[in-house]
Amino acid sequence: MRVFVLALATLVSACGFQPLYAPPPSGAAPQAVIGAVDIPMIPGKAGHVLRTELDRLLSVEDSVGSPQRLEIALRERVRRLGIRVDESATRADLYLTARYTLTPATGRTIRGTVQTVATYQIPTAAFAEIAAQDDARERAAETLARMIRADLALRMAQRRSR
């Protein structure tokens, strides 16, 4: 087993693989993966949660220099599932799609789209349905923030390696 792991490590290092958050080569200055980012307001409750979560996730990325601008357009769609005898739904999927544009001070603009789905149960009480949908919206927005951050980090690392 140890021989297999050693052989795999040798093969991976030979192909030029470098972990996204690996320390820089000796003598090189450390570099933020994404850098400082300015995010304008995003309309809606999901937009507020998304912006807050992105601010939290990207705050550790602050670096020297002018911040990049990250603009996000959100689209929300609810699809009802599991129909009861009285033709009312018992479950629903909340689809949240974000189209983002990262505009750096210098360099090329990065555009992308990420989507997530949050499923929730529809209770019989009207106000309980509102609370369940709000919870699903918050979960979806937090997931989107992590997806956007990962997508940006990957794209910027690919751009630096070229």
Phi, psi and omega in degrees: 000317180296324179295319179298314180296317179297318179295319179295318179297321179294317179295318181294319180291331181285337184273000179090008179297132175222126179301147183302320183256024180292149176295150181293158177302155183302135180092343180271147179284141177297145184229135177293145182293313181249315182099185181291136183226135175253124183245115176290167180302143177243124185295151175091166180294317178297324178295320178296314180295318179298313181296317179298316181292320177295320176302317180295314183292323185267355181295332178286348182273353184309133179219175180289145178116173181285141182288153175274158181252125180247107179258136184229132173248123182257146174227130182241138179217137179246130176241121182274139184230172171058074184282134175279177179298324180276015176066024173260153184277149177252337180221161178211151173250130176254113180265128178237120182242131179240127171255123184239154177224119177257116181251105178283162177299321176225148178107186184275149177285142177250127178240149179195168178224133175229150181219146175219161180232133174239126181262142177216155179270139179263109178285170182284333179283137185296314182289333177293327177294321178297316179295319179295320179291321177298318178297317178296321179297317179294317178298318180294319180294320178294321177294318178299321180299316179294322180293318180296315180299316179294319180296316178297316180299317180295313181296321180289324176294320177296321181294321180291329183281348181281000000 
